[in-house]
Amino acid sequence: MRHRIAVVGSGPAGLTFARVLHRHGHPVTVLERDPAREARPPGGILDLHEGLGQLALDKAGLLEEFQALSRPEGQAMRILGTDGTVLRDWRPRPDDRAHPEIDRGQLRDLLLGPLDVRWGRGVTQVVPGTRDGVLVHCADGRQETFDLVIGADGAWSRVRPAVSSATPHYAGVTYVETSLDDVDTRHPDLARLVGDGSVAVYGVNRALVAQRNSGGHVKVYAQFRAPLDWHANLDLVDVEAVRSSLLALFDGWAAPVLDLLRHGTDFVHRPLYVLPVSHTWTHVPGVTLLGDAAHLMPPLGAGANLAMLEGAELAESIAAGSEDLDETVRAFEKQMWARAGRWAKITTAGLERLVSPDPAEALALFDEVQPS
């Protein structure tokens, strides 16, 4: 039996789900609010773990292509003191494939492949339990029904209200993101500082992290504990005003570290929101969630990996051919909740230690996760 299935969102979770179903010959509709695949270039990098994101890509038949695109050298991590002293300088072995980096845009293109995405189809509401199935309302006025609708549409999911009243809450930590382009040519000193992977500096309730992307692009994240309205007297559109505010926040740190902010091209405000650590819901026939829509957690390397594996596992379960689609989804949800709950606890505790009153906590966490 061919079920009418739609996944909302073309992020890693939704595309992995669709790609695995496609591999098994099952049709799936992908609804994405972006008007075209190039409309919102995905930024930043992801490190895909062997037992999570890489396993999901293997299930999609894409592991070899991922390995050709990814950067194992991007696993390198350097930690500095606020005075610029090198505290840790970890570099992976040449054969280390534990969690190589890939640009989000490259991963998106890899997953899209032959998929037919309905671009510009923003979902506004999902109504389960109608006579013909689950009714999906789109921003352009169109309506369509499906046997199963999967919300893989991120933190502010439009599908989530169909199953849960939970909404994300501020985690107490804000990121301000900036970028450096053509870093090897324009800022060779900073290129050496960042190295092949990432560099992090931890202070009291604040941190600076820079990550190398492909093509000489570096993402820089100023991280700090602050009220949600910390910028009340600051125009976030005024690049120089934001730069000055951040330089004051990190006053006294080593000049090469502050150059990561001085040379940033623009600044994007990213307060961190999370869902409750053990977010579950009473099962609703015909609707479920994946990834951030289901379990938004601090961005410490687990979210996208979990989301992709969830998408792959749910797709495989559906493709296995059970006539009872609802029972398949119920079993999946129980498995997802248990695993996501464990990771939410880990990442919540990790954020507390990485942006902490005691910078030694961040160093200790690194030593636990990546012992020398």
C-alpha positions as CSV (number, residue, x, y, z in Angstrom):
1,M,0.0,0.0,0.0
2,R,1.3,3.4,-1.0
3,H,0.7,6.0,1.7
4,R,0.3,9.7,0.9
5,I,3.2,11.2,2.9
6,A,4.4,14.8,3.2
7,V,7.4,16.1,5.0
8,V,7.5,19.8,5.9
9,G,11.0,21.4,5.7
10,S,14.0,20.8,3.6
11,G,16.6,20.8,6.3
12,P,18.8,17.7,7.1
13,A,15.9,15.9,8.9
14,G,13.3,16.3,6.2
15,L,15.6,15.6,3.3
16,T,17.2,12.5,4.9
17,F,13.7,11.1,5.5
18,A,12.7,11.9,1.9
19,R,15.9,10.5,0.4
20,V,15.7,7.2,2.2
21,L,12.0,6.8,1.2
22,H,13.0,7.7,-2.4
23,R,15.7,5.0,-2.3
24,H,13.1,2.4,-1.4
25,G,10.8,3.5,-4.2
26,H,8.2,5.3,-2.1
27,P,6.8,8.6,-3.2
28,V,7.0,11.5,-0.8
29,T,6.1,15.2,-1.0
30,V,8.6,17.7,0.4
31,L,7.0,21.1,1.3
32,E,9.5,24.0,1.7
33,R,8.7,27.7,2.4
34,D,11.8,28.9,0.5
35,P,10.9,30.0,-3.0
36,A,13.9,28.2,-4.5
37,R,16.8,26.0,-3.3
38,E,19.2,29.0,-3.5
39,A,16.9,31.4,-1.7
40,R,18.3,30.9,1.8
41,P,21.9,29.7,1.5
42,P,22.5,27.5,4.5
43,G,25.4,28.8,6.6
44,G,27.9,27.2,8.9
45,I,29.2,23.6,9.1
46,L,28.1,20.4,10.6
47,D,30.2,17.6,12.0
48,L,28.5,14.3,11.2
49,H,29.2,11.5,13.7
50,E,29.8,7.9,12.7
51,G,26.9,6.4,14.6
52,L,24.5,9.2,13.9
53,G,24.6,11.4,10.8
54,Q,27.0,9.2,8.9
55,L,24.8,6.2,9.6
56,A,21.8,8.1,8.3
57,L,23.7,8.9,5.1
58,D,24.7,5.2,4.7
59,K,21.0,4.3,4.9
60,A,20.4,6.9,2.1
61,G,23.2,5.4,0.0
62,L,25.2,8.6,0.2
63,L,28.1,7.8,2.6
64,E,30.7,7.6,-0.1
65,E,29.7,10.9,-1.6
66,F,29.7,12.5,1.8
67,Q,33.2,11.2,2.5
68,A,34.4,12.7,-0.8
69,L,33.0,16.1,0.2
70,S,33.7,16.2,3.9
71,R,36.8,17.5,5.6
72,P,38.3,15.2,8.2
73,E,40.9,17.8,9.0
74,G,38.0,20.1,10.1
75,Q,37.8,18.0,13.3
76,A,40.9,19.8,14.6
77,M,40.3,21.9,17.7
78,R,42.5,24.5,19.4
79,I,41.6,26.2,22.7
80,L,43.2,29.4,23.8
81,G,43.2,31.4,27.1
82,T,41.9,34.9,27.0
83,D,45.5,36.1,26.9
84,G,46.1,34.1,23.7
85,T,48.0,31.2,25.4
86,V,47.5,27.9,23.6
87,L,45.9,25.5,26.2
88,R,44.9,22.6,23.9
89,D,45.8,21.9,20.3
90,W,44.2,18.7,19.2
91,R,44.5,17.4,15.6
92,P,42.9,14.3,14.2
93,R,44.8,11.4,12.7
94,P,44.8,11.2,8.9
95,D,42.4,8.2,9.0
96,D,40.1,9.7,11.7
97,R,36.5,9.7,10.4
98,A,34.7,10.1,13.7
99,H,33.0,13.3,12.9
100,P,34.4,15.1,9.8
101,E,33.0,18.5,8.9
102,I,30.8,19.4,5.9
103,D,29.3,22.8,4.9
104,R,25.5,22.9,5.4
105,G,25.0,23.9,1.8
106,Q,27.0,21.0,0.5
107,L,25.0,18.6,2.7
108,R,21.8,20.1,1.5
109,D,22.7,19.7,-2.2
110,L,23.9,16.1,-1.5
111,L,20.6,15.2,0.1
112,L,18.4,17.0,-2.5
113,G,19.8,14.9,-5.4
114,P,16.7,13.7,-7.4
115,L,14.1,14.8,-4.9
116,D,11.2,16.8,-6.1
117,V,10.7,19.7,-3.6
118,R,7.7,22.0,-3.8
119,W,9.5,25.3,-3.2
120,G,7.7,28.3,-2.0
121,R,5.1,26.2,-0.3
122,G,5.0,27.5,3.3
123,V,2.8,25.6,5.6
124,T,0.6,27.6,8.0
125,Q,-1.4,25.0,9.7
126,V,-1.8,21.2,9.9
127,V,-5.2,19.8,10.9
128,P,-5.3,16.0,11.7
129,G,-8.4,13.9,11.9
130,T,-10.3,15.1,8.8
131,R,-12.4,12.7,6.7
132,D,-9.7,12.5,4.0
133,G,-6.7,12.5,6.3
134,V,-4.4,15.2,7.6
135,L,-5.2,18.6,6.1
136,V,-2.3,20.9,5.3
137,H,-2.9,24.6,4.8
138,C,-0.3,26.6,2.9
139,A,0.4,30.3,2.8
140,D,-0.6,30.5,-0.8
141,G,-4.1,29.4,0.0
142,R,-3.7,25.8,-1.3
143,Q,-4.8,22.8,0.8
144,E,-3.9,19.2,0.5
145,T,-4.5,16.0,2.5
146,F,-2.1,13.3,3.4
147,D,-2.1,10.0,5.4
148,L,1.0,11.2,7.3
149,V,2.5,14.7,7.7
150,I,6.0,15.0,9.3
151,G,7.1,18.2,10.8
152,A,10.8,18.7,10.1
153,D,10.4,22.5,10.0
154,G,12.7,23.5,12.8
155,A,12.5,25.5,16.0
156,W,9.4,27.4,15.2
157,S,7.6,24.5,13.5
158,R,4.1,25.1,12.1
159,V,3.4,21.4,12.4
160,R,4.2,21.1,16.1
161,P,0.9,22.7,17.4
162,A,-0.9,19.8,15.8
163,V,0.6,17.5,18.5
164,S,2.1,19.6,21.2
165,S,1.5,23.0,23.0
166,A,5.2,23.3,23.8
167,T,7.0,26.3,22.6
168,P,10.8,27.0,22.7
169,H,12.1,29.1,25.6
170,Y,15.3,31.2,25.8
171,A,18.2,29.3,27.1
172,G,19.9,32.3,28.7
173,V,22.8,32.3,26.1
174,T,23.0,34.5,23.0
175,Y,25.2,33.9,20.0
176,V,26.2,36.8,17.7
177,E,27.6,35.4,14.4
178,T,30.0,37.1,12.0
179,S,32.1,35.9,9.1
180,L,35.5,36.3,7.5
181,D,35.8,35.7,3.8
182,D,38.9,34.7,1.8
183,V,40.7,34.4,5.2
184,D,43.9,32.8,3.9
185,T,44.6,35.7,1.6
186,R,43.0,38.6,3.4
187,H,43.7,37.6,7.0
188,P,46.6,35.1,7.0
189,D,47.3,35.6,10.7
190,L,43.7,34.7,11.6
191,A,43.8,31.8,9.2
192,R,46.7,30.4,11.2
193,L,44.9,31.1,14.4
194,V,41.9,29.1,13.3
195,G,43.9,26.4,11.7
196,D,42.1,23.6,9.7
197,G,39.2,23.3,12.1
198,S,38.1,25.4,15.0
199,V,39.5,27.7,17.7
200,A,37.7,28.5,21.0
201,V,38.4,30.9,23.8
202,Y,36.5,30.7,27.0
203,G,36.1,33.5,29.6
204,V,33.7,34.2,32.4
205,N,30.2,33.7,31.1
206,R,31.4,34.3,27.5
207,A,33.3,32.6,24.7
208,L,34.5,33.2,21.2
209,V,34.5,30.3,18.7
210,A,35.7,30.4,15.1
211,Q,35.1,27.6,12.7
212,R,36.7,27.1,9.3
213,N,34.3,26.4,6.4
214,S,35.3,25.4,2.9
215,G,36.5,28.0,0.4
216,G,38.5,30.2,2.9
217,H,35.3,31.1,4.8
218,V,35.3,31.3,8.6
219,K,32.3,31.6,10.9
220,V,32.8,33.4,14.2
221,Y,30.5,33.1,17.1
222,A,30.5,35.5,20.1
223,Q,28.7,33.6,22.9
224,F,27.6,35.1,26.2
225,R,25.1,34.8,29.0
226,A,22.7,37.8,28.9
227,P,19.0,38.7,29.2
228,L,17.0,38.2,26.0
229,D,16.7,42.0,25.7
230,W,20.4,42.7,26.2
231,H,20.4,44.7,23.0
232,A,17.6,47.0,24.0
233,N,19.7,50.1,23.5
234,L,21.6,48.8,20.5
235,D,20.7,48.9,16.8
236,L,21.4,45.4,15.7
237,V,21.4,46.6,12.0
238,D,24.3,49.0,12.8
239,V,27.3,46.8,12.1
240,E,29.8,49.2,13.7
241,A,27.7,49.7,16.8
242,V,27.4,45.9,17.3
243,R,31.1,45.4,16.7
244,S,31.9,48.1,19.4
245,S,29.5,46.5,21.8
246,L,31.0,43.1,21.4
247,L,34.6,44.4,21.7
248,A,33.6,46.0,24.9
249,L,32.1,42.8,26.1
250,F,35.4,41.0,25.4
251,D,37.6,43.8,26.6
252,G,41.0,42.7,27.8
253,W,41.2,39.6,25.6
254,A,44.3,39.1,23.4
255,A,44.4,41.3,20.3
256,P,44.6,38.4,17.8
257,V,41.4,36.9,19.4
258,L,39.6,40.2,19.2
259,D,40.6,40.6,15.5
260,L,38.1,37.8,14.8
261,L,35.4,40.5,15.7
262,R,37.3,43.5,14.3
263,H,37.4,42.0,10.8
264,G,33.9,40.5,10.8
265,T,31.8,41.5,7.8
266,D,28.4,41.7,9.4
267,F,26.6,40.4,12.6
268,V,23.6,38.2,13.0
269,H,21.8,37.9,16.4
270,R,21.1,34.3,17.4
271,P,19.6,33.9,20.9
272,L,19.5,30.2,21.8
273,Y,16.1,28.7,22.3
274,V,15.4,25.2,23.5
275,L,12.4,22.9,24.1
276,P,11.9,21.1,27.4
277,V,14.5,18.5,27.9
278,S,12.1,15.6,27.9
279,H,9.6,16.9,25.3
280,T,7.0,14.3,24.4
281,W,3.4,14.4,23.3
282,T,0.3,12.3,23.2
283,H,0.4,10.5,19.9
284,V,-1.8,12.1,17.2
285,P,-2.6,9.8,14.3
286,G,-1.2,11.1,11.0
287,V,1.3,13.6,12.4
288,T,4.7,13.4,13.9
289,L,7.9,15.5,14.3
290,L,11.6,15.2,13.6
291,G,14.7,17.1,14.6
292,D,14.4,20.6,16.1
293,A,10.7,20.5,15.7
294,A,10.6,17.6,18.2
295,H,13.6,18.3,20.5
296,L,15.3,21.7,20.0
297,M,18.4,21.6,22.1
298,P,21.7,23.6,22.5
299,P,23.8,23.5,19.3
300,L,26.6,21.3,20.5
301,G,26.9,18.9,17.6
302,A,24.0,16.5,18.3
303,G,20.9,18.2,16.8
304,A,21.4,17.7,13.1
305,N,22.9,14.2,13.7
306,L,19.9,13.0,15.6
307,A,17.5,14.6,13.1
308,M,19.1,12.8,10.2
309,L,19.2,9.5,11.9
310,E,15.5,9.9,13.0
311,G,14.5,10.7,9.4
312,A,16.4,7.7,8.1
313,E,15.0,5.3,10.7
314,L,11.4,6.4,10.2
315,A,11.7,6.2,6.5
316,E,13.1,2.6,6.7
317,S,10.3,1.6,9.0
318,I,7.7,2.9,6.7
319,A,9.4,1.3,3.7
320,A,9.5,-2.1,5.4
321,G,5.8,-2.3,4.4
322,S,3.8,-2.5,7.6
323,E,0.1,-2.0,6.8
324,D,-0.4,-0.2,10.1
325,L,1.3,3.1,9.4
326,D,0.1,4.6,12.7
327,E,1.6,1.8,14.7
328,T,4.9,2.3,12.8
329,V,4.9,6.0,13.8
330,R,4.0,5.2,17.4
331,A,7.0,2.9,17.8
332,F,9.3,5.4,16.1
333,E,8.2,8.2,18.5
334,K,8.9,6.1,21.6
335,Q,12.4,5.4,20.3
336,M,13.0,9.0,19.3
337,W,11.9,10.4,22.7
338,A,14.2,8.1,24.7
339,R,17.3,8.9,22.6
340,A,16.6,12.6,22.2
341,G,15.9,13.0,25.9
342,R,19.4,11.6,26.7
343,W,21.0,13.9,24.3
344,A,19.0,17.0,25.4
345,K,20.4,16.4,29.0
346,I,23.9,16.0,27.7
347,T,23.8,19.2,25.5
348,T,22.0,21.3,28.2
349,A,24.7,20.3,30.7
350,G,27.4,21.0,28.1
351,L,26.1,24.5,27.4
352,E,26.2,25.2,31.2
353,R,29.9,24.3,31.2
354,L,30.9,25.9,28.0
355,V,29.5,29.4,28.8
356,S,30.2,29.3,32.5
357,P,31.3,31.5,35.4
358,D,34.3,29.2,35.6
359,P,36.2,28.9,32.2
360,A,38.0,25.9,33.5
361,E,34.7,23.9,33.1
362,A,34.9,24.3,29.3
363,L,38.5,23.0,29.3
364,A,37.5,20.1,31.5
365,L,34.6,19.2,29.2
366,F,36.9,19.2,26.2
367,D,39.3,16.9,28.0
368,E,36.4,14.5,28.8
369,V,35.1,14.4,25.2
370,Q,38.4,14.6,23.4
371,P,41.2,13.3,25.7
372,S,44.7,13.9,24.4
